[in-house]
Amino acid sequence: MPDFLRIKCLGEAEEKKILEDIEARIAAKKKEGLLTDREVREIEEMRLQPLPDIQDVQSVYKDHLYTKEA
């Protein structure tokens, strides 16, 4: 599995440790039968979608906490 994770605020040793932990967890899940090689490849190939900006998301909740009662 190629390195897929870049964390700018971490040192190289810390980043390597995180990658090793992730790879160990994936290997354990494959061994338990929770993941197949195909599923791991599909996850590797997924493109991340950007998070929506909070100002672009319309609120669906009515502001009921600060309304005056009749």
C-alpha positions as CSV (number, residue, x, y, z in Angstrom):
1,M,0.0,0.0,0.0
2,P,1.6,3.3,-1.0
3,D,1.8,6.1,1.5
4,F,-1.5,7.9,1.3
5,L,-1.2,10.1,4.4
6,R,0.6,13.4,4.7
7,I,0.3,15.3,8.0
8,K,2.4,18.4,7.8
9,C,2.4,19.1,11.5
10,L,4.0,15.7,12.4
11,G,7.5,14.6,12.1
12,E,8.5,11.8,9.8
13,A,8.7,9.2,12.6
14,E,5.3,10.1,14.0
15,E,3.7,9.9,10.5
16,K,5.4,6.5,9.9
17,K,4.0,5.2,13.2
18,I,0.5,6.3,12.2
19,L,0.8,4.6,8.8
20,E,2.0,1.4,10.4
21,D,-0.9,1.4,12.9
22,I,-3.4,1.9,10.0
23,E,-1.8,-0.9,8.0
24,A,-1.9,-3.2,11.1
25,R,-5.6,-2.5,11.6
26,I,-6.4,-3.2,8.0
27,A,-4.4,-6.4,8.1
28,A,-6.3,-7.5,11.2
29,K,-9.6,-6.8,9.6
30,K,-8.7,-8.8,6.6
31,K,-7.5,-11.7,8.8
32,E,-10.9,-11.6,10.6
33,G,-12.7,-11.6,7.3
34,L,-14.3,-8.2,7.9
35,L,-12.6,-6.7,4.8
36,T,-11.6,-8.3,1.4
37,D,-8.7,-7.3,-0.8
38,R,-11.2,-5.9,-3.2
39,E,-12.9,-3.7,-0.6
40,V,-9.5,-2.4,0.5
41,R,-8.6,-1.5,-3.1
42,E,-12.0,0.3,-3.5
43,I,-11.3,2.3,-0.3
44,E,-7.8,3.2,-1.5
45,E,-9.2,4.5,-4.8
46,M,-11.9,6.6,-3.3
47,R,-11.6,10.4,-3.7
48,L,-12.3,12.5,-0.7
49,Q,-15.1,15.0,-1.0
50,P,-14.5,18.5,0.5
51,L,-16.5,19.3,3.6
52,P,-19.3,21.8,3.0
53,D,-18.8,25.3,4.2
54,I,-21.1,26.0,7.2
55,Q,-22.4,29.1,5.4
56,D,-23.5,27.0,2.4
57,V,-25.6,24.7,4.5
58,Q,-29.1,26.0,5.1
59,S,-30.4,25.4,8.6
60,V,-33.4,23.1,8.8
61,Y,-34.0,23.8,12.5
62,K,-36.4,26.5,13.7
63,D,-34.9,28.9,16.2
64,H,-37.2,28.0,19.1
65,L,-34.8,28.7,22.0
66,Y,-34.9,32.4,21.8
67,T,-38.3,33.2,20.6
68,K,-40.7,35.2,22.7
69,E,-43.7,33.2,24.1
70,A,-47.1,34.6,23.5
